[in-house]
């Protein structure tokens, strides 16, 4: 599909549009560049935020010690292993769900990608319960039925961390690959088969090379996200003595007698610089991918018939869904009803942990704050993404401004949640006194907007590219001003995509834990922080009960997101 023609505007309106672009650039700069600049400043400052102090390189030298270099290498190695393993499974599932006649493909897509929408801290705690030595269900079953040691399947290990990264990687990469796989011209495969190639050879020599930009982009994206992940390494790695990047930054600030702000900030800067080449490569690979389609006179989208392998594929998908979704959810259900963790006796099941959680003032405050912060962040992100998307798809000229806006909208991919939380902590410490954001719900809103902006921009930008410019031109010819054209013509045509983007941003904000742990204070706690708080106190049964309570709205919103996305032609990413 060719790039859309820009809307012709009168000369008098060009100045207004230029000012609008400049305003958008300033907002993005304050939202993204200012915290990154303060992060660099904090890595050089010897005193904590808000205290007087000088500048030196001591924090950087401490961040580059052999122990920290080993920590960064370990994190990158585990993230790379999880990304590689999940990439192979995601490609297979994308082919099954996007290219074949497997039954109920939409249902399987929703089930397999469900971990992407569950709070990572909740999933990590679930697998921690399942794989706990001696008392976890997996180890109890392995010991009783297979005669294995009581810690043979412990998730508090390197294997547990790779498994945690693997299942999230499959969900994320599958959501990114499905659209590209479904749009591939089936006649290309048939031409290879007619030439004598086997199905495997056609897939290896035709399908995969054509999908290389999408596959490599999905792999790089999850490699970056796997490097930054915080919840799994905190809950599964720290108890096993396995140190990774995110928990180390958190520990330097929250688990020291004297918080090591400078070293934590310098380590964050090193982590960002380590990820920068990967993000730049990913950006170049994925930039504009939503606009590419395989088309032409001979385009063919007929699904591949699996024949007798059709039900074998269903069996494989079912087994994967049971393990990845059924086991952790089942663990939460059993744990929430049991009198105490590790004691599973049906006669003693009760609802008392639900009653205790729902009567806890701290938890109820967290629920209110989560709804407020996530809803406000979704609205703010959507408004900002609409401005960025409009600039990228509708404005002609102003190339430097457009390039800068596009780059800034992608930069949050560099920032792990824990790093962004630390960057905003420094930014809030030096903000004007009348703008007190630290420790408030609105401080969390700013963090959520920054973190979810790249996803929202891609969704809105792709939707705007599908709306013909001629429709806006017709309204302008009839005398409608730009704002009225946007409200009466463009937005009604985009409502499904905008609604899907809002729901997606809400879900991603509600599941964010690492930035929330850095910025939340008593009175401004959210659900992800409440889960970590209950887990740290050993109240596992209440964690399970709260997790089940959280599951219902997440599943409902995930269902609506699927409906809206299919109606809008949006691919979940």
ROKELO-735249 format. One record per residue (C-alpha): residue in three letters; x, y, z. Coordinates in steps of 0.05 Angstrom, whole numbers, padded with zeros to 5 digits, always signed. Example, Ala and Ser with C-alpha at 12.3 -4.5 7.8 and 13.67 -1.06 7.14 Angstrom:
2
ALA+00246-00090+00156
SER+00273-00021+00143
***
This chain:
573
UNK+00000+00000+00000
UNK+00029+00066-00019
UNK+00037+00123+00030
UNK-00024+00167+00036
UNK-00024+00236+00005
UNK-00021+00292+00056
UNK-00080+00338+00065
UNK-00069+00404+00028
UNK-00076+00462+00076
UNK-00078+00537+00065
UNK-00015+00576+00077
UNK-00046+00609+00138
UNK-00056+00541+00170
UNK+00016+00519+00160
UNK+00041+00563+00216
UNK-00011+00534+00262
UNK+00009+00463+00243
UNK+00082+00480+00254
UNK+00066+00507+00322
UNK+00026+00444+00337
UNK+00085+00400+00318
UNK+00131+00442+00361
UNK+00084+00436+00420
UNK+00080+00361+00410
UNK+00156+00358+00408
UNK+00161+00398+00473
UNK+00111+00352+00508
UNK+00149+00290+00486
UNK+00214+00321+00506
UNK+00188+00336+00576
UNK+00158+00268+00582
UNK+00217+00228+00555
UNK+00281+00269+00547
UNK+00277+00305+00614
UNK+00275+00240+00656
UNK+00331+00209+00614
UNK+00372+00272+00624
UNK+00359+00270+00699
UNK+00379+00197+00699
UNK+00447+00215+00669
UNK+00453+00272+00719
UNK+00436+00226+00777
UNK+00490+00177+00757
UNK+00541+00233+00767
UNK+00512+00262+00831
UNK+00541+00238+00896
UNK+00481+00257+00940
UNK+00411+00227+00941
UNK+00354+00264+00904
UNK+00337+00329+00938
UNK+00401+00334+00979
UNK+00459+00381+00963
UNK+00520+00347+00932
UNK+00573+00350+00879
UNK+00586+00311+00815
UNK+00636+00255+00804
UNK+00646+00189+00768
UNK+00647+00145+00830
UNK+00579+00114+00815
UNK+00600+00097+00744
UNK+00663+00062+00768
UNK+00622+00022+00819
UNK+00572+00004+00764
UNK+00629-00024+00721
UNK+00657-00071+00773
UNK+00669-00143+00753
UNK+00608-00165+00794
UNK+00562-00117+00757
UNK+00592-00135+00689
UNK+00578-00208+00705
UNK+00507-00189+00726
UNK+00494-00153+00660
UNK+00523-00211+00620
UNK+00481-00261+00659
UNK+00418-00220+00648
UNK+00432-00213+00573
UNK+00447-00288+00567
UNK+00383-00309+00602
UNK+00342-00259+00562
UNK+00374-00283+00497
UNK+00361-00356+00514
UNK+00288-00341+00532
UNK+00279-00301+00468
UNK+00310-00355+00424
UNK+00268-00411+00453
UNK+00204-00371+00451
UNK+00217-00348+00380
UNK+00215-00419+00353
UNK+00150-00435+00388
UNK+00119-00368+00369
UNK+00135-00378+00295
UNK+00104-00447+00298
UNK+00041-00423+00332
UNK+00036-00363+00285
UNK+00039-00409+00225
UNK-00014-00455+00256
UNK-00062-00399+00275
UNK-00049-00353+00216
UNK-00036-00400+00157
UNK-00073-00465+00170
UNK-00144-00491+00179
UNK-00134-00507+00253
UNK-00202-00503+00289
UNK-00220-00443+00333
UNK-00157-00404+00314
UNK-00184-00340+00347
UNK-00197-00376+00413
UNK-00127-00406+00413
UNK-00096-00338+00398
UNK-00132-00308+00459
UNK-00111-00366+00505
UNK-00038-00369+00483
UNK-00028-00294+00487
UNK-00064-00288+00554
UNK+00001-00285+00596
UNK+00017-00220+00561
UNK-00042-00187+00595
UNK-00035-00217+00664
UNK+00007-00178+00715
UNK+00078-00207+00711
UNK+00084-00205+00786
UNK+00022-00249+00792
UNK+00048-00300+00742
UNK+00116-00301+00775
UNK+00084-00314+00843
UNK+00040-00369+00813
UNK+00101-00406+00785
UNK+00137-00394+00851
UNK+00080-00429+00886
UNK+00078-00486+00835
UNK+00152-00499+00837
UNK+00167-00486+00910
UNK+00213-00541+00938
UNK+00176-00594+00979
UNK+00108-00557+00981
UNK+00096-00536+00909
UNK+00045-00577+00869
UNK+00095-00593+00815
UNK+00146-00620+00864
UNK+00094-00657+00905
UNK+00068-00692+00843
UNK+00139-00707+00817
UNK+00160-00735+00884
UNK+00097-00777+00895
UNK+00086-00804+00825
UNK+00156-00804+00794
UNK+00199-00813+00855
UNK+00239-00750+00841
UNK+00273-00708+00895
UNK+00226-00657+00927
UNK+00261-00599+00893
UNK+00271-00630+00824
UNK+00223-00582+00790
UNK+00240-00520+00831
UNK+00225-00456+00794
UNK+00273-00419+00840
UNK+00330-00433+00791
UNK+00360-00414+00724
UNK+00311-00462+00691
UNK+00253-00427+00726
UNK+00276-00359+00702
UNK+00284-00383+00630
UNK+00214-00415+00633
UNK+00185-00349+00659
UNK+00218-00310+00602
UNK+00198-00364+00552
UNK+00123-00362+00564
UNK+00120-00286+00562
UNK+00163-00287+00499
UNK+00117-00335+00463
UNK+00056-00292+00479
UNK+00090-00227+00458
UNK+00123-00253+00395
UNK+00061-00290+00373
UNK+00020-00226+00378
UNK+00071-00191+00334
UNK+00078-00246+00282
UNK+00005-00265+00270
UNK-00011-00206+00224
UNK+00050-00216+00180
UNK+00038-00291+00176
UNK-00035-00283+00158
UNK-00020-00232+00103
UNK+00032-00275+00068
UNK+00013-00295-00002
UNK-00001-00370-00002
UNK+00014-00375-00077
UNK+00088-00366-00061
UNK+00088-00430-00020
UNK+00047-00466-00073
UNK+00098-00446-00126
UNK+00153-00476-00084
UNK+00113-00540-00075
UNK+00099-00545-00150
UNK+00174-00539-00161
UNK+00185-00601-00119
UNK+00200-00571-00051
UNK+00173-00605+00011
UNK+00129-00567+00059
UNK+00188-00560+00107
UNK+00234-00535+00051
UNK+00181-00485+00028
UNK+00174-00459+00098
UNK+00249-00454+00108
UNK+00267-00425+00039
UNK+00205-00383+00024
UNK+00163-00366+00086
UNK+00217-00351+00136
UNK+00259-00306+00090
UNK+00197-00266+00072
UNK+00180-00259+00146
UNK+00251-00243+00168
UNK+00237-00169+00184
UNK+00177-00189+00228
UNK+00212-00248+00260
UNK+00277-00211+00275
UNK+00238-00151+00300
UNK+00197-00193+00348
UNK+00260-00229+00372
UNK+00297-00164+00385
UNK+00237-00133+00419
UNK+00231-00190+00469
UNK+00306-00192+00479
UNK+00303-00120+00503
UNK+00241-00133+00544
UNK+00271-00196+00573
UNK+00334-00158+00594
UNK+00293-00107+00631
UNK+00243-00155+00664
UNK+00237-00145+00738
UNK+00182-00186+00770
UNK+00206-00257+00752
UNK+00279-00245+00772
UNK+00256-00212+00837
UNK+00209-00269+00858
UNK+00243-00329+00827
UNK+00316-00307+00821
UNK+00332-00269+00885
UNK+00312-00326+00933
UNK+00357-00373+00892
UNK+00415-00324+00895
UNK+00410-00308+00821
UNK+00422-00234+00810
UNK+00395-00198+00749
UNK+00392-00126+00726
UNK+00324-00103+00749
UNK+00324-00130+00821
UNK+00396-00106+00830
UNK+00375-00033+00815
UNK+00316-00041+00863
UNK+00360-00072+00918
UNK+00412-00016+00915
UNK+00358+00033+00934
UNK+00308-00004+00977
UNK+00349-00058+01012
UNK+00410-00020+01035
UNK+00421+00015+01101
UNK+00441+00076+01061
UNK+00409+00076+00992
UNK+00461+00075+00936
UNK+00425+00122+00889
UNK+00487+00140+00849
UNK+00509+00068+00836
UNK+00437+00046+00820
UNK+00429+00104+00772
UNK+00497+00093+00739
UNK+00480+00019+00731
UNK+00414+00039+00698
UNK+00451+00084+00649
UNK+00498+00027+00631
UNK+00439-00019+00620
UNK+00405+00033+00575
UNK+00469+00042+00535
UNK+00476-00034+00528
UNK+00405-00038+00500
UNK+00411+00023+00454
UNK+00441-00013+00394
UNK+00389-00067+00398
UNK+00331-00018+00402
UNK+00359+00022+00344
UNK+00363-00042+00303
UNK+00293-00062+00324
UNK+00266+00007+00307
UNK+00296+00004+00238
UNK+00268-00066+00227
UNK+00198-00050+00252
UNK+00191+00022+00228
UNK+00134+00024+00179
UNK+00120-00051+00183
UNK+00046-00039+00196
UNK+00042-00009+00125
UNK+00072-00068+00087
UNK+00025-00117+00055
UNK+00036-00172+00004
UNK-00012-00157-00052
UNK-00018-00160-00127
UNK-00060-00192-00180
UNK-00043-00263-00159
UNK-00053-00253-00084
UNK-00078-00316-00049
UNK-00096-00324+00024
UNK-00123-00395+00024
UNK-00105-00432+00089
UNK-00060-00493+00089
UNK-00100-00557+00101
UNK-00068-00598+00156
UNK-00107-00661+00141
UNK-00094-00715+00193
UNK-00046-00668+00230
UNK-00103-00620+00245
UNK-00123-00651+00311
UNK-00051-00664+00330
UNK-00042-00588+00325
UNK-00103-00578+00370
UNK-00074-00628+00419
UNK-00008-00591+00421
UNK-00042-00524+00431
UNK-00085-00553+00486
UNK-00025-00582+00522
UNK+00011-00515+00518
UNK-00050-00477+00543
UNK-00059-00525+00602
UNK+00013-00516+00623
UNK+00021-00441+00611
UNK-00049-00418+00632
UNK-00083-00476+00667
UNK-00028-00492+00717
UNK-00016-00421+00745
UNK-00090-00404+00746
UNK-00106-00471+00779
UNK-00052-00458+00831
UNK-00082-00390+00847
UNK-00151-00421+00856
UNK-00125-00476+00902
UNK-00080-00429+00940
UNK-00136-00379+00951
UNK-00182-00432+00980
UNK-00131-00470+01022
UNK-00123-00455+01097
UNK-00049-00443+01085
UNK+00000-00451+01028
UNK+00021-00523+01014
UNK-00038-00554+01050
UNK-00089-00577+00999
UNK-00148-00612+01031
UNK-00217-00603+00999
UNK-00255-00609+01065
UNK-00219-00548+01092
UNK-00227-00502+01031
UNK-00260-00436+01048
UNK-00271-00365+01022
UNK-00239-00331+01082
UNK-00178-00306+01045
UNK-00223-00270+00995
UNK-00262-00237+01052
UNK-00196-00217+01085
UNK-00168-00186+01021
UNK-00232-00149+01003
UNK-00237-00120+01073
UNK-00164-00097+01075
UNK-00160-00022+01070
UNK-00091-00024+01039
UNK-00114-00071+00983
UNK-00179-00032+00970
UNK-00138+00032+00965
UNK-00093-00002+00916
UNK-00153-00023+00873
UNK-00180+00048+00872
UNK-00112+00077+00854
UNK-00101+00025+00800
UNK-00167+00042+00767
UNK-00154+00117+00771
UNK-00082+00115+00748
UNK-00092+00064+00692
UNK-00154+00099+00665
UNK-00121+00168+00666
UNK-00057+00141+00635
UNK-00096+00107+00579
UNK-00132+00171+00563
UNK-00068+00212+00564
UNK-00030+00161+00523
UNK-00086+00157+00472
UNK-00089+00233+00464
UNK-00014+00238+00455
UNK-00012+00178+00408
UNK-00066+00209+00365
UNK-00025+00273+00358
UNK+00038+00233+00341
UNK+00001+00187+00293
UNK-00032+00245+00257
UNK+00036+00280+00250
UNK+00068+00217+00222
UNK+00013+00200+00172
UNK-00017+00267+00151
UNK+00035+00322+00154
UNK+00077+00337+00093
UNK+00143+00372+00101
UNK+00174+00390+00168
UNK+00217+00328+00160
UNK+00263+00343+00218
UNK+00206+00355+00266
UNK+00171+00292+00243
UNK+00234+00251+00250
UNK+00246+00278+00320
UNK+00174+00263+00340
UNK+00178+00193+00312
UNK+00244+00180+00348
UNK+00218+00207+00415
UNK+00156+00164+00410
UNK+00201+00102+00406
UNK+00253+00121+00459
UNK+00212+00093+00518
UNK+00231+00024+00491
UNK+00300+00039+00519
UNK+00273+00047+00589
UNK+00258-00014+00631
UNK+00203+00002+00681
UNK+00252+00000+00739
UNK+00299+00049+00702
UNK+00242+00096+00682
UNK+00218+00096+00754
UNK+00287+00115+00778
UNK+00293+00168+00723
UNK+00226+00198+00743
UNK+00246+00196+00816
UNK+00305+00242+00799
UNK+00261+00285+00754
UNK+00207+00294+00808
UNK+00260+00311+00861
UNK+00282+00372+00820
UNK+00213+00391+00795
UNK+00182+00457+00818
UNK+00153+00456+00888
UNK+00083+00467+00863
UNK+00089+00405+00819
UNK+00095+00351+00871
UNK+00088+00286+00833
UNK+00131+00238+00873
UNK+00090+00192+00917
UNK+00025+00212+00883
UNK-00021+00175+00836
UNK-00008+00228+00783
UNK+00066+00212+00785
UNK+00048+00140+00768
UNK+00004+00165+00711
UNK+00064+00201+00679
UNK+00104+00136+00683
UNK+00049+00094+00653
UNK+00039+00144+00596
UNK+00113+00141+00579
UNK+00117+00065+00581
UNK+00055+00052+00539
UNK+00066+00107+00488
UNK+00103+00064+00435
UNK+00047+00012+00434
UNK-00008+00065+00428
UNK+00029+00103+00373
UNK+00037+00040+00331
UNK-00037+00022+00338
UNK-00063+00093+00323
UNK-00012+00104+00267
UNK-00032+00040+00232
UNK-00106+00057+00239
UNK-00096+00128+00211
UNK-00058+00100+00151
UNK-00120+00059+00132
UNK-00166+00120+00130
UNK-00165+00152+00061
UNK-00142+00224+00061
UNK-00196+00240+00010
UNK-00250+00235+00064
UNK-00217+00291+00104
UNK-00205+00331+00041
UNK-00279+00326+00024
UNK-00298+00354+00092
UNK-00247+00410+00084
UNK-00274+00428+00015
UNK-00344+00434+00047
UNK-00316+00486+00094
UNK-00304+00444+00157
UNK-00245+00469+00199
UNK-00190+00419+00216
UNK-00215+00406+00287
UNK-00286+00393+00264
UNK-00260+00348+00209
UNK-00222+00308+00261
UNK-00282+00302+00307
UNK-00336+00289+00255
UNK-00299+00249+00202
UNK-00234+00218+00225
UNK-00249+00197+00297
UNK-00315+00163+00281
UNK-00278+00120+00230
UNK-00224+00103+00281
UNK-00267+00090+00342
UNK-00254+00015+00344
UNK-00179+00024+00338
UNK-00178+00079+00390
UNK-00221+00038+00438
UNK-00174-00022+00428
UNK-00113+00023+00441
UNK-00146+00050+00505
UNK-00161-00020+00531
UNK-00091-00043+00514
UNK-00059+00017+00549
UNK-00104+00006+00610
UNK-00083-00067+00615
UNK-00009-00052+00606
UNK-00013+00003+00659
UNK-00050-00040+00709
UNK+00001-00096+00702
UNK+00063-00051+00710
UNK+00101-00066+00774
UNK+00173-00044+00769
UNK+00161+00030+00758
UNK+00104+00029+00808
UNK+00150+00000+00862
UNK+00199+00057+00851
UNK+00148+00113+00852
UNK+00089+00090+00895
UNK+00085+00114+00967
UNK+00035+00098+01023
UNK-00032+00124+01000
UNK-00012+00118+00926
UNK-00001+00043+00923
UNK-00029+00003+00864
UNK-00047-00070+00857
UNK+00020-00094+00831
UNK+00053-00061+00892
UNK+00001-00092+00938
UNK+00017-00161+00909
UNK+00091-00153+00922
UNK+00076-00126+00992
UNK+00032-00187+01010
UNK+00084-00234+00979
UNK+00141-00203+01019
UNK+00101-00215+01083
UNK+00090-00288+01067
UNK+00015-00280+01058
UNK+00013-00326+00998
UNK-00060-00347+01006
UNK-00082-00274+01003
UNK-00037-00263+00943
UNK-00073-00320+00908
UNK-00142-00293+00927
UNK-00125-00223+00903
UNK-00097-00253+00839
UNK-00163-00289+00825
UNK-00201-00225+00839
UNK-00157-00189+00788
UNK-00167-00243+00736
UNK-00240-00228+00722
UNK-00233-00156+00697
UNK-00169-00174+00659
UNK-00204-00231+00622
UNK-00264-00187+00607
UNK-00221-00130+00580
UNK-00180-00181+00541
UNK-00244-00206+00508
UNK-00266-00136+00490
UNK-00196-00121+00463
UNK-00200-00181+00418
UNK-00269-00161+00392
UNK-00247-00089+00380
UNK-00181-00109+00348
UNK-00214-00157+00299
UNK-00264-00104+00280
UNK-00211-00051+00271
UNK-00160-00095+00236
UNK-00110-00084+00292
UNK-00056-00135+00308
UNK-00042-00140+00382
UNK+00031-00123+00398
***
